[in-house]
Structure formats: C-alpha cells, structure tokens
C-alpha cells in the first residue's frame, strides 16, 4: 500500500490538518514541519501522511474538496498539496477526479 503525503501551509494549518483527518474519512497522521514556526502573518507548515481511507475513494475525495473549500472561505491564506509517487495535486483548482487519482495510489 502506498502512502500519500500531504502538505498544508497557511494560517492555522495545524487546526486545518486536525479537522481534515477528523471529518473526511482519511486515516493517517500529521505534524508541524520541522523548523516551522508561525510567522508574523500566522503562516505555519504542516506535513502529514495518509495511510488509509474509511469509505469509498470518491466519497472521501468529495469530503476533502468540501473541507478545503470551507477552510478557504474563512479568508485565511491556505495551500494544500497531495503527493503520491509521481502524482502531485494542488487543491486550489483540483477536481474530484484529480483528488481521486492521488487517493487511488493508496489502494495500489
């Protein structure tokens, strides 16, 4: 089973990562990136590893997209990247299909 790496950067990235794992059906862990301290603007880097999915891939991809859109609406600077092998998806303009492509690496 492959692992999917997750990178979050922005205001309250730690809170966003916690909410991501609590609400989307992803199993894994996250931590504040080594050497990352909140800046004056509140930017923080968080890295995570997704090791499993509870539920179907499409359902989880939809939940990830929903989680991302809700957090972006909070008017905080926020970037999320999912990486699996050679597949890299920035959630800013990602479709459900793009997210599924990364998550399907977990099943291979």
C-alpha positions in Angstrom: 0.0 0.0 0.0 1.4 3.4 -1.0 1.3 6.4 1.3 0.0 9.8 0.2 1.9 12.8 1.6 0.0 15.9 2.5 1.4 19.4 2.8 -0.5 22.3 4.3 0.8 25.8 4.6 -1.0 28.8 5.9 -2.8 30.3 8.8 -3.9 27.7 11.4 -2.6 24.9 9.2 -2.4 22.7 12.3 -6.1 23.2 13.1 -7.0 22.6 9.4 -5.0 19.3 9.4 -6.7 18.1 12.5 -10.1 18.9 11.0 -9.1 17.2 7.8 -8.4 13.9 9.5 -11.5 14.2 11.7 -14.0 14.9 9.1 -13.1 13.3 5.7 -12.6 9.6 6.2 -8.8 9.7 5.9 -6.6 7.8 8.3 -3.1 9.0 9.0 -1.1 11.5 11.0 0.3 15.0 10.7 2.8 17.1 12.5 4.2 20.7 12.3 7.0 20.7 9.8 10.5 20.6 11.4 11.7 24.2 11.8 8.3 25.7 11.1 7.2 28.4 13.5 4.3 30.7 13.0 5.3 33.8 11.2 4.0 37.3 11.8 1.2 36.6 9.3 0.4 33.3 11.1 1.7 31.1 8.4 2.6 27.6 9.5 3.7 24.5 7.6 2.2 21.0 8.4 3.1 17.7 6.8 1.0 14.6 7.0 0.8 11.1 5.8 -2.4 9.4 4.7 -2.3 5.7 5.2 -5.8 4.7 4.6 -9.3 5.6 3.6 -12.5 4.9 5.6 -15.2 4.7 2.9 -15.0 4.9 -0.8 -12.4 6.9 -2.7 -14.9 9.2 -4.4 -16.8 9.9 -1.2 -13.5 10.8 0.6 -12.3 13.0 -2.4 -15.6 14.9 -2.2 -15.1 15.4 1.6 -11.6 16.6 1.0 -12.8 19.1 -1.6 -15.6 20.3 0.8 -13.1 20.6 3.7 -10.8 22.7 1.5 -13.5 25.0 0.2 -14.8 25.6 3.7 -11.4 26.5 5.0 -10.7 28.8 2.1 -14.0 30.7 2.8 -12.6 31.6 6.2 -10.4 34.2 4.3 -7.2 32.7 5.6 -4.1 32.2 3.4 -4.0 28.4 2.8 -2.4 26.0 0.4 -2.7 22.2 0.3 -0.8 19.7 -1.9 -1.4 16.0 -2.1 1.5 13.9 -3.4 1.7 10.2 -4.2 4.6 8.8 -6.2 4.7 11.0 -9.4 1.2 12.4 -8.9 1.1 15.9 -7.3 -2.2 17.8 -6.9 -2.6 21.3 -5.6 -6.2 21.5 -4.2 -6.7 25.1 -5.3 -8.1 24.1 -8.7 -8.3 20.3 -8.2 -11.4 18.4 -9.3 -12.8 15.4 -7.6 -11.2 13.2 -10.3 -7.7 14.8 -9.6 -8.1 14.1 -5.9 -9.2 10.5 -6.6 -6.2 9.9 -8.8 -3.9 10.6 -5.8 -6.0 8.7 -3.3 -6.2 5.6 -5.6 -2.4 5.3 -5.0 -3.3 4.1 -1.5 -5.1 1.2 -3.0 -2.4 0.0 -5.3 
